[in-house]
Amino acid sequence: MVFFLLKMAFKNAVRHRLRAMLTLSGIVVAILAFGLLRTVVGAWYAGADAASDKRLITRSSISLVFSLPIAYGERIRQVPGVSSVSWANWFGGVYIEEKNFFPQFAVDPVTYLPLYPEFVLDEASQKAFIRDRRGAMVGRKLAQRFGWKVGDVVTLRGTIFPGSWSFVVRGIYKGRNQSTDENQFLFHWDYLNEKIRTVAPRYADRTGVFVVGIQDGSAAAEISQQVDALFKNSLAETLTETEKAFQLGFVAMTEVIVQAIEIVSFVVILIIMAVMANTMAMSARERTAEYATLKALGFQPMSVGSLIFAESMVLGLAGGAMGIVLTYPAVRAIGGALDNIFPIFNVADKTVWMQLGASLVIGLSAACVPSIRAMRVRIVDGLRAIA
């Protein structure tokens, strides 16, 4: 019986070839669009999802625009539960032209790199980077984007810190996993601080954020409170939060855009559901006489309805499968073009399952009304249509 249903479903699905091809194409485009939009949403949250539960970020309680004294680091290091402390400063330079955007951070290599084991760099390159005051460590994707090699000199035009800044690429790191950002440009905080001392001594010996390594991720809230208590009522009060919360703070700035993309992704599925339902309704109306004949031959109403469900599922799953397969090359192409905006742009397993679920919903929902009508067709009324 199952084989018969599948055989009939396939034959019915391709009986009207033009209609079947148009419907199938619509489902493919819808599932592909759904997958791309969900990937964009996932890319927005990629930084937060990849955050470590054993890293805290301490920044100014007012805004990231305001820096903190570097001396805070030693006091933070004394807090129980803190295993290590480093610091980072956003640089914001321009490479050749404005469109060549990528994250640039002035860091303390000796304390910073151990806090980020997901940045995989061979020991020789790591030592060379630490040894060279003008040295820089860049991500694999960033190096590929501009064709940089170890030993190349990279010049950035400062915006926050005016002037021409030259760096020597001493290492190219790889991500330990797919969620690791390979588009960062890291250089020595000391190199930045030395120049600031000569041109603007008032702003020297300060940093944007402290990266705090903790021994137990479950104690993050308690340690954060203790760190902030150290600097309460000072001229530069702090706000300490988990790395994930810090990343989500940036996402919150564009939350409306993310929500709009999520809504559009589901609207696409609703539209194709309506189109698919109309297609199945047309097919069912054209075959009213056939369903009546099957009933006259002894087929049960449930069997007749199953034919419509099977046909709808064949179209829905076939279109969904093709849409899922096409999502991967589409994401690779778009991810390559938007590498500077979305450093992590990959198809998540969750997205694939959602696409498959959407295909099932499209097939099932489109068949509901036509199958009920087919099951309720009276033999007399159906055979009258033949006459």
Backbone torsions as a table, in degrees:
resi	resn	phi	psi	omega
1	MET	NA	-42.4	-179.7
2	VAL	-64.1	-43.2	179.1
3	PHE	-61.3	-40.9	179.4
4	PHE	-62.0	-43.6	-179.8
5	LEU	-61.9	-44.7	-179.0
6	LEU	-65.5	-40.6	179.2
7	LYS	-63.4	-46.1	178.8
8	MET	-66.0	-38.9	-179.5
9	ALA	-62.4	-43.7	179.7
10	PHE	-64.7	-44.3	-179.9
11	LYS	-63.7	-42.2	178.8
12	ASN	-65.5	-37.2	-177.6
13	ALA	-63.9	-34.4	-176.8
14	VAL	-105.2	10.7	-179.3
15	ARG	-62.7	-46.4	176.2
16	HIS	-102.6	90.9	-167.5
17	ARG	-63.7	-42.0	-179.1
18	LEU	-62.4	-45.3	179.6
19	ARG	-63.7	-41.6	-179.9
20	ALA	-64.0	-42.1	-179.3
21	MET	-66.0	-41.3	179.7
22	LEU	-66.0	-42.6	178.7
23	THR	-64.4	-44.7	179.6
24	LEU	-61.4	-42.2	179.3
25	SER	-62.9	-40.6	179.0
26	GLY	-62.2	-41.6	179.2
27	ILE	-66.3	-42.5	179.3
28	VAL	-58.6	-48.3	-179.0
29	VAL	-63.3	-41.8	-178.8
30	ALA	-64.6	-46.1	-179.3
31	ILE	-67.4	-37.8	176.9
32	LEU	-63.7	-47.4	179.4
33	ALA	-62.3	-40.6	178.4
34	PHE	-60.9	-44.8	180.0
35	GLY	-63.9	-41.3	179.4
36	LEU	-65.4	-43.7	-179.9
37	LEU	-65.6	-40.0	177.9
38	ARG	-67.2	-32.3	177.5
39	THR	-67.7	-38.3	176.8
40	VAL	-62.1	-44.3	178.0
41	VAL	-61.2	-43.5	178.7
42	GLY	-62.6	-38.1	179.4
43	ALA	-65.2	-32.6	179.3
44	TRP	-63.5	-36.2	-177.4
45	TYR	-97.6	4.0	-174.2
46	ALA	-59.5	-42.0	-179.3
47	GLY	-61.9	-41.9	179.4
48	ALA	-68.9	-39.7	-179.0
49	ASP	-66.6	-30.0	-178.4
50	ALA	-87.9	-3.1	-176.7
51	ALA	-66.0	147.9	179.0
52	SER	-89.1	143.1	178.2
53	ASP	-81.8	-2.0	179.1
54	LYS	-109.8	21.1	174.9
55	ARG	-128.3	131.1	174.8
56	LEU	-112.7	153.7	177.0
57	ILE	-118.1	125.3	177.0
58	THR	-109.7	124.5	-179.6
59	ARG	-136.8	178.9	176.7
60	SER	-65.5	138.1	-179.8
61	SER	-70.4	-16.2	-179.4
62	ILE	-85.0	-54.6	-178.0
63	SER	-170.0	159.0	176.0
64	LEU	-66.0	-18.3	179.9
65	VAL	-64.1	-31.3	-178.1
66	PHE	-89.8	131.8	-178.1
67	SER	-88.8	171.5	-179.4
68	LEU	-122.0	148.7	176.8
69	PRO	-62.6	137.8	-178.7
70	ILE	-65.1	-22.1	179.9
71	ALA	-64.8	-18.4	178.5
72	TYR	-60.3	-26.7	-175.2
73	GLY	-57.8	-43.6	-179.1
74	GLU	-65.7	-36.8	179.8
75	ARG	-70.4	-37.9	178.2
76	ILE	-65.3	-37.1	-177.3
77	ARG	-62.6	-23.7	-178.1
78	GLN	-82.6	-9.0	-178.8
79	VAL	-69.2	131.3	178.5
80	PRO	-57.8	134.9	-179.7
81	GLY	96.8	-14.7	178.7
82	VAL	-85.2	125.8	-178.4
83	SER	-97.1	-30.3	-179.9
84	SER	-161.1	158.3	179.7
85	VAL	-138.6	135.5	173.3
86	SER	-137.7	-175.9	-179.2
87	TRP	-149.2	159.4	-178.1
88	ALA	-148.2	146.5	-179.6
89	ASN	-131.0	127.2	176.6
90	TRP	-66.8	133.2	-176.7
91	PHE	-99.6	-50.4	175.8
92	GLY	71.8	37.3	178.1
93	GLY	-84.2	169.5	-179.6
94	VAL	-116.4	128.4	177.8
95	TYR	-100.3	108.2	-179.9
96	ILE	66.8	-62.7	179.7
97	GLU	-143.4	163.6	-171.3
98	GLU	-57.4	-34.3	-174.3
99	LYS	-68.7	-17.0	-178.6
100	ASN	-83.8	60.1	-177.0
101	PHE	-80.6	140.6	170.5
102	PHE	-161.6	152.8	-178.4
103	PRO	-67.3	133.4	178.8
104	GLN	-129.9	127.7	-178.2
105	PHE	-131.4	135.1	170.2
106	ALA	-89.7	120.2	-173.8
107	VAL	-130.5	167.5	171.2
108	ASP	-97.6	100.8	-171.2
109	PRO	-55.3	-40.2	-174.6
110	VAL	-61.7	-39.6	-178.8
111	THR	-97.0	-22.6	-174.7
112	TYR	-78.7	-46.8	-175.0
113	LEU	-60.9	-40.9	177.5
114	PRO	-62.2	-23.9	179.0
115	LEU	-77.5	-15.2	-178.3
116	TYR	-124.5	72.4	180.0
117	PRO	-66.1	-13.6	178.3
118	GLU	-72.9	-12.9	173.9
119	PHE	-87.8	103.3	-175.4
120	VAL	-91.0	118.5	-179.2
121	LEU	-140.8	135.2	-178.9
122	ASP	-65.8	154.8	-172.4
123	GLU	-60.4	-39.4	-178.6
124	ALA	-63.6	-44.1	-180.0
125	SER	-67.1	-37.9	179.9
126	GLN	-63.7	-43.1	178.1
127	LYS	-65.0	-39.7	179.4
128	ALA	-64.5	-39.4	178.5
129	PHE	-64.9	-44.9	-178.8
130	ILE	-66.7	-35.2	-175.4
131	ARG	-73.4	-36.7	-174.4
132	ASP	-89.5	115.8	-179.0
133	ARG	-62.1	-30.3	178.3
134	ARG	-94.9	7.8	-177.1
135	GLY	-71.1	155.4	178.6
136	ALA	-136.6	147.9	175.5
137	MET	-117.9	125.9	-175.0
138	VAL	-123.5	154.7	178.5
139	GLY	-75.1	155.7	-177.5
140	ARG	-58.7	-46.8	-178.6
141	LYS	-64.5	-38.3	179.1
142	LEU	-65.8	-41.1	178.6
143	ALA	-64.2	-41.2	178.2
144	GLN	-65.3	-38.0	-177.8
145	ARG	-60.5	-40.6	-176.3
146	PHE	-109.4	3.1	178.0
147	GLY	70.4	28.9	180.0
148	TRP	-77.3	147.3	174.8
149	LYS	-130.4	162.3	177.7
150	VAL	-60.3	129.5	-178.3
151	GLY	102.6	-16.0	179.0
152	ASP	-68.8	147.2	176.3
153	VAL	-97.6	125.9	-179.6
154	VAL	-114.8	126.3	-179.6
155	THR	-110.4	126.9	178.4
156	LEU	-113.6	140.8	174.9
157	ARG	-93.4	117.9	-176.3
158	GLY	-69.5	143.8	175.1
159	THR	-114.4	-56.9	174.8
160	ILE	-69.5	-39.6	178.6
161	PHE	-116.2	92.8	-172.5
162	PRO	-58.2	154.8	177.1
163	GLY	120.6	177.6	178.0
164	SER	-104.1	124.4	-174.4
165	TRP	-117.8	122.1	-178.7
166	SER	-107.4	136.7	-179.9
167	PHE	-131.9	153.7	176.9
168	VAL	-112.5	124.1	179.9
169	VAL	-69.5	114.6	-178.6
170	ARG	-107.8	-13.6	-180.0
171	GLY	-162.1	145.8	176.6
172	ILE	-121.0	110.9	-176.0
173	TYR	-89.6	155.1	174.5
174	LYS	-114.6	153.7	178.1
175	GLY	-80.7	140.7	179.2
176	ARG	-67.2	-27.7	177.7
177	ASN	-145.9	178.4	-175.7
178	GLN	-65.1	-25.0	-176.7
179	SER	-84.8	2.0	179.8
180	THR	-84.1	132.1	179.8
181	ASP	-73.8	118.3	180.0
182	GLU	-108.2	29.6	-178.3
183	ASN	-120.0	14.8	-176.0
184	GLN	-91.2	153.5	178.3
185	PHE	-123.1	112.2	-176.7
186	LEU	-112.8	136.2	176.2
187	PHE	-142.8	178.8	-172.5
188	HIS	-75.0	128.0	174.3
189	TRP	-64.8	-35.2	179.4
190	ASP	-60.1	-38.8	179.5
191	TYR	-62.6	-42.9	177.8
192	LEU	-67.0	-45.1	-175.5
193	ASN	-65.1	-36.3	179.3
194	GLU	-61.7	-42.3	-179.5
195	LYS	-70.4	-36.9	179.0
196	ILE	-63.0	-37.3	179.5
197	ARG	-60.0	-32.9	-177.3
198	THR	-82.3	-31.8	-175.9
199	VAL	-102.9	-29.1	-179.0
200	ALA	-149.5	73.4	-176.2
201	PRO	-54.7	-27.0	-178.2
202	ARG	-62.8	-30.1	-177.2
203	TYR	-100.0	8.2	179.7
204	ALA	-78.7	164.1	178.2
205	ASP	56.6	40.4	178.0
206	ARG	-135.4	158.1	-180.0
207	THR	-142.0	161.6	-179.0
208	GLY	-76.6	-47.7	-179.2
209	VAL	-142.3	156.5	169.0
210	PHE	-107.5	136.5	174.9
211	VAL	-102.0	118.5	-172.9
212	VAL	-110.3	118.1	176.1
213	GLY	-87.9	132.4	-179.5
214	ILE	-121.1	156.1	-176.4
215	GLN	-79.1	-34.9	-175.0
216	ASP	-128.6	115.0	-178.6
217	GLY	-62.2	-28.7	-179.0
218	SER	-70.2	-15.2	179.7
219	ALA	-97.4	13.9	-175.1
220	ALA	-57.8	-44.8	-177.7
221	ALA	-63.2	-45.4	-178.2
222	GLU	-64.9	-44.7	179.9
223	ILE	-65.2	-38.8	178.8
224	SER	-59.7	-43.4	179.5
225	GLN	-64.4	-39.9	-179.8
226	GLN	-66.3	-39.6	178.6
227	VAL	-63.6	-48.0	-178.0
228	ASP	-65.8	-30.9	179.0
229	ALA	-65.1	-28.4	179.9
230	LEU	-61.7	-32.2	-171.9
231	PHE	-115.3	15.6	178.9
232	LYS	-66.0	137.2	-179.4
233	ASN	67.8	15.0	175.0
234	SER	-90.0	177.0	178.8
235	LEU	-71.8	-18.0	179.9
236	ALA	-135.7	81.5	178.6
237	GLU	-71.4	155.9	-174.5
238	THR	-117.1	161.6	171.4
239	LEU	-129.8	118.2	-179.4
240	THR	-111.1	132.1	-179.0
241	GLU	-147.5	166.9	178.5
242	THR	-66.8	158.1	179.7
243	GLU	-60.6	-36.4	178.9
244	LYS	-64.9	-44.2	178.6
245	ALA	-63.9	-37.1	177.9
246	PHE	-61.9	-45.3	179.0
247	GLN	-66.1	-40.7	179.8
248	LEU	-65.0	-24.2	176.5
249	GLY	-62.1	-36.4	177.2
250	PHE	-72.1	-38.3	178.0
251	VAL	-62.6	-37.5	-178.5
252	ALA	-61.3	-26.8	179.5
253	MET	-65.9	-25.9	-179.0
254	THR	-120.1	27.7	-174.4
255	GLU	-60.5	-36.1	-179.2
256	VAL	-62.3	-40.1	179.3
257	ILE	-65.2	-43.9	179.9
258	VAL	-61.4	-44.6	179.5
259	GLN	-63.1	-39.0	179.0
260	ALA	-63.1	-41.6	178.6
261	ILE	-64.3	-41.3	178.7
262	GLU	-62.3	-43.0	179.8
263	ILE	-63.1	-45.1	-179.7
264	VAL	-60.9	-38.6	-178.9
265	SER	-60.6	-38.3	179.8
266	PHE	-79.7	-30.6	176.6
267	VAL	-62.9	-38.1	177.9
268	VAL	-57.9	-43.4	179.6
269	ILE	-66.8	-40.6	179.4
270	LEU	-62.2	-39.8	-179.7
271	ILE	-64.5	-46.8	-178.8
272	ILE	-69.2	-27.5	174.8
273	MET	-63.2	-41.2	178.8
274	ALA	-66.1	-41.4	179.0
275	VAL	-64.4	-44.5	-179.9
276	MET	-64.5	-40.4	178.9
277	ALA	-62.8	-39.9	177.9
278	ASN	-65.0	-39.8	178.7
279	THR	-62.0	-46.3	-179.0
280	MET	-68.0	-34.7	177.8
281	ALA	-64.1	-41.5	178.1
282	MET	-63.6	-44.7	-180.0
283	SER	-61.8	-42.1	-178.3
284	ALA	-65.8	-39.8	179.7
285	ARG	-64.3	-38.8	-178.9
286	GLU	-67.0	-22.1	-174.3
287	ARG	-111.0	20.8	-180.0
288	THR	-56.3	-44.7	-179.5
289	ALA	-63.6	-36.6	179.9
290	GLU	-66.0	-41.3	179.7
291	TYR	-65.8	-37.4	177.7
292	ALA	-65.3	-39.5	178.5
293	THR	-63.5	-42.5	178.2
294	LEU	-61.0	-39.4	177.8
295	LYS	-65.3	-39.7	179.3
296	ALA	-64.1	-28.5	179.2
297	LEU	-83.0	-3.1	176.0
298	GLY	109.9	1.8	177.6
299	PHE	-70.5	138.6	178.4
300	GLN	-74.9	152.8	178.0
301	PRO	-53.4	-38.2	179.8
302	MET	-62.6	-37.1	179.3
303	SER	-67.2	-38.7	178.6
304	VAL	-64.9	-45.3	177.9
305	GLY	-63.0	-33.3	-179.3
306	SER	-64.9	-30.6	177.6
307	LEU	-60.6	-41.6	-179.4
308	ILE	-70.2	-43.4	177.9
309	PHE	-59.9	-43.9	-178.7
310	ALA	-64.3	-42.3	178.7
311	GLU	-62.5	-43.9	-179.9
312	SER	-64.1	-40.1	180.0
313	MET	-68.7	-35.1	176.7
314	VAL	-60.1	-47.1	179.4
315	LEU	-66.5	-45.8	-177.3
316	GLY	-62.7	-47.8	-178.0
317	LEU	-72.4	-35.7	177.9
318	ALA	-64.5	-46.6	177.6
319	GLY	-64.4	-39.9	178.7
320	GLY	-63.7	-42.5	-180.0
321	ALA	-61.9	-43.8	178.8
322	MET	-66.1	-38.1	178.0
323	GLY	-63.6	-40.7	179.1
324	ILE	-65.6	-44.1	-179.9
325	VAL	-61.6	-40.8	-178.7
326	LEU	-73.8	-18.1	-179.0
327	THR	-63.1	-38.4	-175.5
328	TYR	-63.7	-52.1	178.1
329	PRO	-66.2	-32.8	178.9
330	ALA	-64.4	-42.6	179.3
331	VAL	-65.9	-40.0	178.4
332	ARG	-62.5	-42.1	-178.8
333	ALA	-67.4	-46.3	-178.9
334	ILE	-69.5	-39.9	178.6
335	GLY	-60.9	-37.4	177.5
336	GLY	-66.0	-36.5	-179.3
337	ALA	-75.1	-29.4	-176.9
338	LEU	-110.7	28.4	-175.3
339	ASP	-60.1	-32.7	-178.7
340	ASN	-77.6	-18.2	179.1
341	ILE	-96.3	-46.0	179.2
342	PHE	-117.5	89.1	-179.1
343	PRO	-63.0	-26.6	177.5
344	ILE	-117.7	105.8	-175.3
345	PHE	-136.3	83.5	-176.3
346	ASN	-128.3	154.1	176.7
347	VAL	-77.9	115.5	-179.9
348	ALA	-81.2	153.2	177.1
349	ASP	-59.1	-36.2	179.4
350	LYS	-61.2	-38.5	179.5
351	THR	-64.2	-42.8	179.5
352	VAL	-62.1	-44.3	178.9
353	TRP	-64.3	-36.2	177.6
354	MET	-67.5	-37.9	176.7
355	GLN	-63.8	-44.6	178.6
356	LEU	-62.7	-42.2	177.7
357	GLY	-62.8	-39.3	178.3
358	ALA	-64.1	-38.7	178.0
359	SER	-63.3	-42.0	178.2
360	LEU	-64.0	-43.3	179.7
361	VAL	-63.1	-41.3	178.8
362	ILE	-60.8	-48.2	-178.9
363	GLY	-64.4	-44.1	-177.5
364	LEU	-70.1	-45.7	-176.8
365	SER	-66.3	-36.4	-178.6
366	ALA	-67.3	-24.7	-175.3
367	ALA	-93.5	-12.0	-172.9
368	CYS	-57.5	-61.2	-175.5
369	VAL	-65.0	-49.1	179.5
370	PRO	-59.1	-37.7	-178.7
371	SER	-69.3	-38.1	178.0
372	ILE	-63.3	-42.9	179.0
373	ARG	-64.2	-40.6	-180.0
374	ALA	-64.5	-39.0	179.8
375	MET	-67.1	-26.5	-177.4
376	ARG	-93.4	-3.7	179.9
377	VAL	-61.9	129.1	176.6
378	ARG	-83.2	142.0	-177.4
379	ILE	-57.7	-42.3	-177.9
380	VAL	-61.4	-45.9	-178.1
381	ASP	-66.7	-39.0	179.8
382	GLY	-68.3	-41.9	-179.9
383	LEU	-71.5	-25.2	177.2
384	ARG	-63.7	-31.6	-179.7
385	ALA	-66.0	-29.6	178.8
386	ILE	-69.2	-41.0	179.4
387	ALA	-67.6	NA	NA
